[in-house]
Amino acid sequence: MKKITIPESFIYALLSGSSSNGYRIRRTTSFKVFEEYLIPPKDKLARGFVDLKPVTVIGFMSMGKSVFAAHIARKVKQRIKKKFDEEVFSVMGKSIVDVVQFLRDNKDLYQDRKALFLFIDDVLYQGLSGEKSKAKSEAEKYYSDIRHKFEDLGFNNGILYIGFAGQRLKLIPPFFRNSPMLIFKPLLANDKYERKTILEALEHDDARLSKTLAQLSLGILETAAKIIYTKWDDQVKSITIVKPGWDYPFIYVQDSAPNPRHVFDVNVPFNYSGIYGEQDEEEIEQQMTREAKKLLMKYVIAGVKIGMILREYGIGRITVLLAKQILRKALGIGFINELLNEELIEQAYETINKKELQQIIDTRTPRAVILEHHF
């Protein structure tokens, strides 16, 4: 079948819901089209096991994949809250291994939740479809056994939503692209192998109608991408082609474009798990966001104040038990016990620049202080 070219007027008619050349264009802005798959019936939220709901989003860079994930996550949160009076805990990251490790380290954040929403922002960080690497192998093992992974974390009775985003369908490893729900954002399929892969994914059956709808869908995505690139028109990014595994593709137009950082509860730093190679502290510090550094500074200042108060009441030595009590109870920081030990306390002391600290003390007190006596 020949390539179908969609006129730009058709794309703008999609956005407005108006007619194009006398034909009314069928598309929807209603989230109800997703509810059958994503929102359970009243008695099905917690069925005694992990209900997995994967969604894979494909599209070029800056075409709204992450924003679409935030759009869906927010809609799911609102509906689960309204229907079941339950909160959905949501996490985004670059690697499923990083996200699962973060959740393993912070179980207190989602205890008693009946729904989790994970979004893997660029699934190609797991590795390309034909690539052989430790990171890809580990990620595929995690996903192939994801329900049991979460049962081990204590999340064993609820819905686990997982969104994967990738720029090229052909390069996404099969484990992550074989979702019951495929989402296509604007793209250009100039590579013949990518075009073939996308068309096959959009086809519902072998009938001519199915092949025509697949060509039309891809034509819409390509013309939308052209408009975004040549006319700098970001509103076109709201156009989406949805392909359920059990039906023909349909056109969905987003009615919102939320900032992912305002929707997801946590953004896990890349290589949180360390699987992509060890990083030194300077590299980790460089990757910290402004908000992460602000949070760290807040806890450091609070910790200094707590130390001053403890010293005033004659408590001068920090034991592992005392450190755990301060972190958990006084500062409200959740962590697993294995993270905090005598070695970590010693490492904390070693990070202190004693020479600079000595100068700070000397300028603020008239009496001589021997800093080494305090370590």
C-alpha positions as a Markdown table, in Angstrom:
| # | Residue | x | y | z |
|---|---|---|---|---|
| 1 | Met | 0.0 | 0.0 | 0.0 |
| 2 | Lys | 1.3 | 3.5 | -0.9 |
| 3 | Lys | 2.2 | 6.0 | 1.6 |
| 4 | Ile | -0.7 | 8.3 | 2.6 |
| 5 | Thr | 0.0 | 12.0 | 2.9 |
| 6 | Ile | -2.3 | 14.0 | 5.3 |
| 7 | Pro | -2.9 | 17.7 | 4.6 |
| 8 | Glu | -2.1 | 20.2 | 7.4 |
| 9 | Ser | -5.7 | 21.4 | 7.4 |
| 10 | Phe | -6.7 | 17.9 | 8.6 |
| 11 | Ile | -4.4 | 18.2 | 11.6 |
| 12 | Tyr | -5.9 | 21.6 | 12.6 |
| 13 | Ala | -9.4 | 20.2 | 12.2 |
| 14 | Leu | -8.4 | 17.4 | 14.6 |
| 15 | Leu | -7.4 | 20.0 | 17.2 |
| 16 | Ser | -10.6 | 22.0 | 16.8 |
| 17 | Gly | -13.0 | 19.0 | 16.2 |
| 18 | Ser | -14.3 | 20.8 | 13.2 |
| 19 | Ser | -14.9 | 19.5 | 9.6 |
| 20 | Ser | -12.2 | 19.2 | 6.9 |
| 21 | Asn | -13.3 | 19.2 | 3.3 |
| 22 | Gly | -16.9 | 18.4 | 4.3 |
| 23 | Tyr | -16.0 | 15.4 | 6.5 |
| 24 | Arg | -16.4 | 15.5 | 10.2 |
| 25 | Ile | -13.3 | 14.0 | 11.8 |
| 26 | Arg | -13.8 | 11.5 | 14.5 |
| 27 | Arg | -11.5 | 12.0 | 17.5 |
| 28 | Thr | -11.9 | 12.2 | 21.2 |
| 29 | Thr | -10.6 | 14.3 | 24.1 |
| 30 | Ser | -12.4 | 12.1 | 26.7 |
| 31 | Phe | -10.3 | 10.0 | 29.0 |
| 32 | Lys | -13.1 | 7.5 | 29.1 |
| 33 | Val | -11.5 | 5.7 | 26.2 |
| 34 | Phe | -8.7 | 4.7 | 28.6 |
| 35 | Glu | -10.8 | 3.9 | 31.6 |
| 36 | Glu | -11.7 | 0.4 | 30.6 |
| 37 | Tyr | -8.0 | -0.5 | 30.7 |
| 38 | Leu | -6.7 | 1.7 | 33.4 |
| 39 | Ile | -9.5 | 2.2 | 36.0 |
| 40 | Pro | -10.8 | -1.0 | 37.6 |
| 41 | Pro | -14.4 | -1.7 | 38.5 |
| 42 | Lys | -15.5 | -0.8 | 42.1 |
| 43 | Asp | -14.6 | -4.2 | 43.6 |
| 44 | Lys | -11.4 | -4.8 | 41.5 |
| 45 | Leu | -8.8 | -2.4 | 42.9 |
| 46 | Ala | -7.2 | -4.9 | 45.2 |
| 47 | Arg | -7.6 | -8.5 | 44.2 |
| 48 | Gly | -4.9 | -10.1 | 46.3 |
| 49 | Phe | -2.1 | -9.9 | 43.8 |
| 50 | Val | -0.2 | -7.3 | 41.6 |
| 51 | Asp | -2.4 | -6.2 | 38.6 |
| 52 | Leu | 0.1 | -5.0 | 35.9 |
| 53 | Lys | -1.0 | -2.2 | 33.5 |
| 54 | Pro | 1.8 | -1.4 | 31.1 |
| 55 | Val | 1.7 | 1.5 | 28.5 |
| 56 | Thr | 4.4 | 2.2 | 25.9 |
| 57 | Val | 4.7 | 5.7 | 24.4 |
| 58 | Ile | 6.6 | 6.2 | 21.1 |
| 59 | Gly | 7.6 | 9.6 | 19.6 |
| 60 | Phe | 10.4 | 11.9 | 18.6 |
| 61 | Met | 12.3 | 14.0 | 21.2 |
| 62 | Ser | 10.3 | 17.0 | 22.5 |
| 63 | Met | 7.1 | 15.7 | 21.0 |
| 64 | Gly | 5.3 | 15.3 | 24.4 |
| 65 | Lys | 6.0 | 11.7 | 25.5 |
| 66 | Ser | 6.8 | 12.7 | 29.1 |
| 67 | Val | 3.9 | 15.2 | 29.2 |
| 68 | Phe | 1.5 | 12.6 | 27.9 |
| 69 | Ala | 2.7 | 10.2 | 30.7 |
| 70 | Ala | 2.1 | 13.0 | 33.3 |
| 71 | His | -1.3 | 13.7 | 31.7 |
| 72 | Ile | -2.3 | 10.0 | 32.0 |
| 73 | Ala | -0.8 | 9.7 | 35.6 |
| 74 | Arg | -2.8 | 12.8 | 36.8 |
| 75 | Lys | -6.0 | 11.4 | 35.3 |
| 76 | Val | -5.5 | 8.0 | 36.9 |
| 77 | Lys | -4.7 | 9.7 | 40.2 |
| 78 | Gln | -7.9 | 11.8 | 40.1 |
| 79 | Arg | -10.1 | 8.9 | 39.2 |
| 80 | Ile | -8.7 | 6.4 | 41.7 |
| 81 | Lys | -9.1 | 9.0 | 44.4 |
| 82 | Lys | -12.6 | 9.8 | 43.4 |
| 83 | Lys | -13.8 | 6.2 | 42.9 |
| 84 | Phe | -11.9 | 4.5 | 45.7 |
| 85 | Asp | -10.7 | 7.3 | 48.0 |
| 86 | Glu | -7.1 | 5.9 | 47.5 |
| 87 | Glu | -3.9 | 7.9 | 46.7 |
| 88 | Val | -1.7 | 6.7 | 43.9 |
| 89 | Phe | 2.1 | 7.0 | 44.5 |
| 90 | Ser | 4.0 | 7.9 | 41.3 |
| 91 | Val | 7.6 | 7.7 | 40.4 |
| 92 | Met | 9.6 | 8.6 | 37.2 |
| 93 | Gly | 13.1 | 7.7 | 36.3 |
| 94 | Lys | 15.3 | 6.7 | 33.3 |
| 95 | Ser | 15.8 | 3.0 | 34.3 |
| 96 | Ile | 13.4 | 0.5 | 35.8 |
| 97 | Val | 16.3 | -0.9 | 37.8 |
| 98 | Asp | 16.9 | 2.5 | 39.4 |
| 99 | Val | 13.2 | 3.0 | 40.1 |
| 100 | Val | 12.8 | -0.4 | 41.7 |
| 101 | Gln | 16.0 | 0.1 | 43.8 |
| 102 | Phe | 14.7 | 3.4 | 45.0 |
| 103 | Leu | 11.4 | 1.9 | 46.0 |
| 104 | Arg | 13.2 | -0.9 | 47.8 |
| 105 | Asp | 15.1 | 1.7 | 49.8 |
| 106 | Asn | 12.0 | 3.8 | 50.6 |
| 107 | Lys | 9.2 | 1.4 | 51.4 |
| 108 | Asp | 7.7 | 3.9 | 53.8 |
| 109 | Leu | 6.7 | 6.2 | 51.0 |
| 110 | Tyr | 4.1 | 3.8 | 49.5 |
| 111 | Gln | 3.2 | 1.6 | 52.5 |
| 112 | Asp | -0.5 | 0.6 | 52.3 |
| 113 | Arg | -1.0 | 2.1 | 48.8 |
| 114 | Lys | -3.3 | 0.2 | 46.5 |
| 115 | Ala | -1.8 | 1.7 | 43.3 |
| 116 | Leu | 1.6 | 2.7 | 42.0 |
| 117 | Phe | 2.4 | 4.5 | 38.8 |
| 118 | Leu | 6.0 | 4.1 | 37.4 |
| 119 | Phe | 7.2 | 6.0 | 34.4 |
| 120 | Ile | 10.4 | 5.1 | 32.7 |
| 121 | Asp | 11.2 | 8.3 | 30.8 |
| 122 | Asp | 13.5 | 6.9 | 28.1 |
| 123 | Val | 13.4 | 3.1 | 27.8 |
| 124 | Leu | 16.4 | 3.1 | 25.5 |
| 125 | Tyr | 18.5 | 3.7 | 28.6 |
| 126 | Gln | 17.8 | 0.1 | 29.3 |
| 127 | Gly | 19.7 | -0.8 | 26.0 |
| 128 | Leu | 18.7 | -1.1 | 22.4 |
| 129 | Ser | 16.7 | -4.0 | 21.0 |
| 130 | Gly | 19.7 | -5.8 | 19.6 |
| 131 | Glu | 22.2 | -4.8 | 22.3 |
| 132 | Lys | 23.8 | -7.1 | 24.8 |
| 133 | Ser | 24.7 | -5.4 | 28.0 |
| 134 | Lys | 24.5 | -6.0 | 31.7 |
| 135 | Ala | 22.1 | -3.1 | 32.2 |
| 136 | Lys | 19.7 | -4.3 | 29.5 |
| 137 | Ser | 19.8 | -7.9 | 30.7 |
| 138 | Glu | 19.1 | -6.7 | 34.3 |
| 139 | Ala | 16.3 | -4.5 | 33.2 |
| 140 | Glu | 14.7 | -7.2 | 31.2 |
| 141 | Lys | 15.0 | -9.6 | 34.1 |
| 142 | Tyr | 13.4 | -7.0 | 36.4 |
| 143 | Tyr | 10.5 | -6.4 | 34.0 |
| 144 | Ser | 9.9 | -10.1 | 33.2 |
| 145 | Asp | 9.5 | -10.7 | 36.9 |
| 146 | Ile | 8.1 | -7.3 | 37.9 |
| 147 | Arg | 5.0 | -8.6 | 39.7 |
| 148 | His | 7.1 | -10.8 | 42.0 |
| 149 | Lys | 9.7 | -8.0 | 42.5 |
| 150 | Phe | 6.9 | -5.8 | 43.9 |
| 151 | Glu | 5.5 | -8.6 | 46.0 |
| 152 | Asp | 8.9 | -8.9 | 47.5 |
| 153 | Leu | 8.8 | -5.1 | 48.3 |
| 154 | Gly | 5.5 | -5.6 | 50.1 |
| 155 | Phe | 3.3 | -4.3 | 47.3 |
| 156 | Asn | 1.3 | -7.4 | 46.7 |
| 157 | Asn | -2.3 | -6.3 | 46.5 |
| 158 | Gly | -3.1 | -3.5 | 44.0 |
| 159 | Ile | -2.5 | -2.0 | 40.6 |
| 160 | Leu | 1.0 | -1.4 | 39.2 |
| 161 | Tyr | 0.9 | 1.0 | 36.3 |
| 162 | Ile | 4.1 | 1.2 | 34.2 |
| 163 | Gly | 4.7 | 3.6 | 31.4 |
| 164 | Phe | 7.7 | 3.3 | 29.0 |
| 165 | Ala | 8.8 | 6.0 | 26.6 |
| 166 | Gly | 11.0 | 5.6 | 23.6 |
| 167 | Gln | 12.0 | 7.5 | 20.4 |
| 168 | Arg | 12.1 | 4.6 | 18.0 |
| 169 | Leu | 9.8 | 1.6 | 18.2 |
| 170 | Lys | 12.2 | -0.7 | 16.4 |
| 171 | Leu | 15.0 | 0.0 | 18.9 |
| 172 | Ile | 12.9 | -0.6 | 22.0 |
| 173 | Pro | 13.6 | -4.1 | 23.4 |
| 174 | Pro | 10.6 | -6.4 | 22.8 |
| 175 | Phe | 10.0 | -6.8 | 26.5 |
| 176 | Phe | 9.1 | -3.1 | 26.8 |
| 177 | Arg | 7.3 | -2.5 | 23.5 |
| 178 | Asn | 4.9 | -5.4 | 23.7 |
| 179 | Ser | 2.4 | -3.5 | 25.8 |
| 180 | Pro | -1.4 | -4.0 | 25.6 |
| 181 | Met | -1.6 | -0.2 | 25.0 |
| 182 | Leu | 0.7 | 1.5 | 22.5 |
| 183 | Ile | 0.7 | 5.3 | 22.3 |
| 184 | Phe | 2.2 | 7.2 | 19.4 |
| 185 | Lys | 3.1 | 10.9 | 19.5 |
| 186 | Pro | 4.2 | 12.9 | 16.4 |
| 187 | Leu | 7.2 | 11.4 | 14.6 |
| 188 | Leu | 8.8 | 11.0 | 11.1 |
| 189 | Ala | 9.3 | 7.4 | 9.9 |
| 190 | Asn | 12.1 | 8.1 | 7.3 |
| 191 | Asp | 13.8 | 4.8 | 8.1 |
| 192 | Lys | 12.0 | 2.0 | 6.1 |
| 193 | Tyr | 12.5 | -0.6 | 8.9 |
| 194 | Glu | 11.1 | 1.8 | 11.5 |
| 195 | Arg | 8.1 | 2.6 | 9.2 |
| 196 | Lys | 7.4 | -1.1 | 8.7 |
| 197 | Thr | 7.6 | -1.8 | 12.4 |
| 198 | Ile | 5.2 | 1.1 | 13.2 |
| 199 | Leu | 2.7 | 0.1 | 10.5 |
| 200 | Glu | 2.7 | -3.5 | 11.8 |
| 201 | Ala | 2.1 | -2.3 | 15.3 |
| 202 | Leu | -0.8 | -0.1 | 14.2 |
| 203 | Glu | -2.5 | -2.9 | 12.2 |
| 204 | His | -5.3 | -4.8 | 14.1 |
| 205 | Asp | -5.7 | -7.6 | 11.6 |
| 206 | Asp | -4.9 | -8.5 | 8.0 |
| 207 | Ala | -8.0 | -6.8 | 6.4 |
| 208 | Arg | -7.5 | -3.9 | 4.0 |
| 209 | Leu | -9.3 | -1.6 | 6.3 |
| 210 | Ser | -6.8 | -2.3 | 9.1 |
| 211 | Lys | -3.9 | -1.6 | 6.8 |
| 212 | Thr | -5.5 | 1.7 | 5.5 |
| 213 | Leu | -6.1 | 2.9 | 9.1 |
| 214 | Ala | -2.5 | 2.1 | 10.0 |
| 215 | Gln | -1.3 | 4.2 | 7.0 |
| 216 | Leu | -3.7 | 7.0 | 7.9 |
| 217 | Ser | -2.5 | 7.0 | 11.5 |
| 218 | Leu | 1.1 | 7.2 | 10.6 |
| 219 | Gly | 0.3 | 9.9 | 8.1 |
| 220 | Ile | -1.3 | 12.0 | 10.8 |
| 221 | Leu | 1.7 | 11.5 | 13.1 |
| 222 | Glu | 4.1 | 12.6 | 10.3 |
| 223 | Thr | 2.2 | 15.7 | 9.3 |
| 224 | Ala | 1.8 | 16.6 | 12.9 |
| 225 | Ala | 5.6 | 16.3 | 13.4 |
| 226 | Lys | 6.2 | 18.4 | 10.2 |
| 227 | Ile | 3.9 | 21.2 | 11.6 |
| 228 | Ile | 5.7 | 21.2 | 14.9 |
| 229 | Tyr | 9.1 | 21.4 | 13.2 |
| 230 | Thr | 8.3 | 23.9 | 10.5 |
| 231 | Lys | 5.6 | 26.1 | 12.1 |
| 232 | Trp | 6.9 | 25.8 | 15.7 |
| 233 | Asp | 3.3 | 25.0 | 16.8 |
| 234 | Asp | 3.4 | 23.2 | 20.1 |
| 235 | Gln | -0.4 | 22.7 | 20.4 |
| 236 | Val | -0.1 | 20.0 | 17.8 |
| 237 | Lys | 1.8 | 17.9 | 20.3 |
| 238 | Ser | -1.5 | 17.1 | 21.9 |
| 239 | Ile | -2.4 | 14.8 | 19.0 |
| 240 | Thr | -2.0 | 11.2 | 19.9 |
| 241 | Ile | -2.7 | 7.9 | 18.1 |
| 242 | Val | -3.7 | 5.2 | 20.5 |
| 243 | Lys | -3.5 | 1.5 | 19.6 |
| 244 | Pro | -5.1 | -0.9 | 22.0 |
| 245 | Gly | -3.9 | -4.5 | 21.6 |
| 246 | Trp | -7.5 | -5.6 | 21.0 |
| 247 | Asp | -8.8 | -2.9 | 18.6 |
| 248 | Tyr | -8.1 | -0.5 | 15.7 |
| 249 | Pro | -6.1 | 2.6 | 16.4 |
| 250 | Phe | -8.0 | 5.8 | 17.3 |
| 251 | Ile | -7.2 | 9.5 | 17.6 |
| 252 | Tyr | -6.9 | 11.1 | 21.0 |
| 253 | Val | -6.3 | 14.8 | 21.7 |
| 254 | Gln | -5.0 | 15.6 | 25.1 |
| 255 | Asp | -7.0 | 18.3 | 27.0 |
| 256 | Ser | -4.0 | 19.1 | 29.3 |
| 257 | Ala | -0.2 | 19.3 | 29.2 |
| 258 | Pro | 1.0 | 19.1 | 32.8 |
| 259 | Asn | 4.6 | 19.4 | 33.8 |
| 260 | Pro | 5.8 | 15.9 | 34.8 |
| 261 | Arg | 7.7 | 17.3 | 37.8 |
| 262 | His | 4.4 | 18.7 | 39.1 |
| 263 | Val | 2.6 | 15.3 | 38.8 |
| 264 | Phe | 5.1 | 12.6 | 39.8 |
| 265 | Asp | 5.9 | 12.4 | 43.5 |
| 266 | Val | 9.5 | 11.4 | 42.9 |
| 267 | Asn | 12.0 | 11.7 | 40.1 |
| 268 | Val | 14.7 | 9.0 | 40.7 |
| 269 | Pro | 18.2 | 10.1 | 39.5 |
| 270 | Phe | 19.8 | 8.2 | 36.7 |
| 271 | Asn | 22.1 | 5.3 | 37.9 |
| 272 | Tyr | 20.6 | 5.4 | 41.4 |
| 273 | Ser | 21.1 | 1.7 | 41.5 |
| 274 | Gly | 24.8 | 1.9 | 40.3 |
| 275 | Ile | 24.2 | -0.6 | 37.6 |
| 276 | Tyr | 25.5 | 1.7 | 34.9 |
| 277 | Gly | 28.9 | 1.9 | 36.5 |
| 278 | Glu | 30.2 | 3.4 | 39.7 |
| 279 | Gln | 30.2 | 7.2 | 40.0 |
| 280 | Asp | 32.4 | 9.3 | 42.2 |
| 281 | Glu | 30.8 | 11.8 | 44.6 |
| 282 | Glu | 31.7 | 14.7 | 42.4 |
| 283 | Glu | 29.8 | 13.2 | 39.4 |
| 284 | Ile | 26.8 | 12.5 | 41.7 |
| 285 | Glu | 26.9 | 16.1 | 43.0 |
| 286 | Gln | 27.0 | 17.5 | 39.4 |
| 287 | Gln | 23.9 | 15.5 | 38.6 |
| 288 | Met | 21.9 | 16.7 | 41.5 |
| 289 | Thr | 19.1 | 19.1 | 40.6 |
| 290 | Arg | 18.6 | 22.5 | 42.1 |
| 291 | Glu | 15.7 | 21.2 | 44.2 |
| 292 | Ala | 17.7 | 18.2 | 45.4 |
| 293 | Lys | 20.6 | 20.4 | 46.5 |
| 294 | Lys | 18.1 | 22.7 | 48.3 |
| 295 | Leu | 16.6 | 19.7 | 50.1 |
| 296 | Leu | 20.1 | 18.5 | 51.1 |
| 297 | Met | 21.0 | 22.0 | 52.4 |
| 298 | Lys | 17.8 | 22.1 | 54.4 |
| 299 | Tyr | 18.6 | 18.8 | 56.1 |
| 300 | Val | 22.2 | 19.8 | 56.8 |
| 301 | Ile | 21.2 | 23.0 | 58.5 |
| 302 | Ala | 18.5 | 21.2 | 60.5 |
| 303 | Gly | 21.1 | 18.5 | 61.5 |
| 304 | Val | 23.6 | 21.2 | 62.6 |
| 305 | Lys | 20.9 | 22.8 | 64.8 |
| 306 | Ile | 20.0 | 19.4 | 66.3 |
| 307 | Gly | 23.7 | 18.8 | 67.0 |
| 308 | Met | 24.0 | 22.2 | 68.8 |
| 309 | Ile | 20.9 | 21.4 | 71.0 |
| 310 | Leu | 22.2 | 17.9 | 71.8 |
| 311 | Arg | 25.6 | 19.3 | 72.7 |
| 312 | Glu | 24.0 | 21.9 | 75.0 |
| 313 | Tyr | 22.4 | 19.0 | 77.0 |
| 314 | Gly | 25.6 | 17.0 | 77.2 |
| 315 | Ile | 25.0 | 14.6 | 74.3 |
| 316 | Gly | 28.2 | 14.8 | 72.3 |
| 317 | Arg | 28.7 | 11.4 | 70.7 |
| 318 | Ile | 26.8 | 10.2 | 67.7 |
| 319 | Thr | 26.0 | 6.5 | 67.8 |
| 320 | Val | 24.3 | 4.5 | 65.1 |
| 321 | Leu | 21.2 | 4.3 | 67.2 |
| 322 | Leu | 21.1 | 8.0 | 67.9 |
| 323 | Ala | 21.7 | 8.8 | 64.2 |
| 324 | Lys | 18.8 | 6.6 | 63.2 |
| 325 | Gln | 16.5 | 8.2 | 65.7 |
| 326 | Ile | 17.5 | 11.7 | 64.6 |
| 327 | Leu | 17.1 | 10.9 | 60.9 |
| 328 | Arg | 13.8 | 9.0 | 61.2 |
| 329 | Lys | 12.1 | 10.8 | 64.0 |
| 330 | Ala | 13.5 | 14.4 | 64.2 |
| 331 | Leu | 14.1 | 14.9 | 60.5 |
| 332 | Gly | 11.5 | 12.4 | 59.1 |
| 333 | Ile | 13.9 | 10.8 | 56.6 |
| 334 | Gly | 13.0 | 7.2 | 55.6 |
| 335 | Phe | 15.6 | 4.6 | 54.8 |
| 336 | Ile | 16.5 | 1.0 | 55.3 |
| 337 | Asn | 18.6 | 0.1 | 58.3 |
| 338 | Glu | 21.5 | -1.4 | 56.3 |
| 339 | Leu | 22.3 | 2.0 | 54.8 |
| 340 | Leu | 23.3 | 3.5 | 58.2 |
| 341 | Asn | 26.2 | 2.0 | 60.1 |
| 342 | Glu | 29.5 | 2.9 | 61.8 |
| 343 | Glu | 31.3 | 3.0 | 58.5 |
| 344 | Leu | 28.9 | 5.6 | 57.1 |
| 345 | Ile | 29.3 | 7.7 | 60.2 |
| 346 | Glu | 33.1 | 7.6 | 59.8 |
| 347 | Gln | 32.8 | 8.5 | 56.1 |
| 348 | Ala | 30.6 | 11.5 | 57.2 |
| 349 | Tyr | 33.3 | 12.7 | 59.5 |
| 350 | Glu | 35.9 | 12.3 | 56.8 |
| 351 | Thr | 34.0 | 14.7 | 54.5 |
| 352 | Ile | 34.4 | 17.5 | 56.9 |
| 353 | Asn | 37.2 | 20.0 | 55.9 |
| 354 | Lys | 38.7 | 20.3 | 59.4 |
| 355 | Lys | 41.0 | 23.2 | 58.4 |
| 356 | Glu | 38.2 | 25.3 | 57.1 |
| 357 | Leu | 36.0 | 24.4 | 60.1 |
| 358 | Gln | 38.9 | 25.4 | 62.5 |
| 359 | Gln | 39.1 | 28.8 | 60.8 |
| 360 | Ile | 35.3 | 29.3 | 61.2 |
| 361 | Ile | 35.6 | 28.5 | 64.9 |
| 362 | Asp | 38.6 | 30.7 | 65.4 |
| 363 | Thr | 36.8 | 33.7 | 64.0 |
| 364 | Arg | 33.8 | 33.2 | 66.2 |
| 365 | Thr | 35.2 | 32.3 | 69.6 |
| 366 | Pro | 38.0 | 33.8 | 71.7 |
| 367 | Arg | 39.0 | 30.6 | 73.4 |
| 368 | Ala | 41.3 | 28.0 | 71.8 |
| 369 | Val | 39.5 | 24.9 | 70.5 |
| 370 | Ile | 41.3 | 21.7 | 69.5 |
| 371 | Leu | 39.1 | 20.3 | 66.8 |
| 372 | Glu | 40.5 | 16.7 | 66.9 |
| 373 | His | 39.1 | 16.2 | 70.4 |
| 374 | His | 35.7 | 16.2 | 68.8 |
| 375 | Phe | 36.3 | 13.3 | 66.4 |
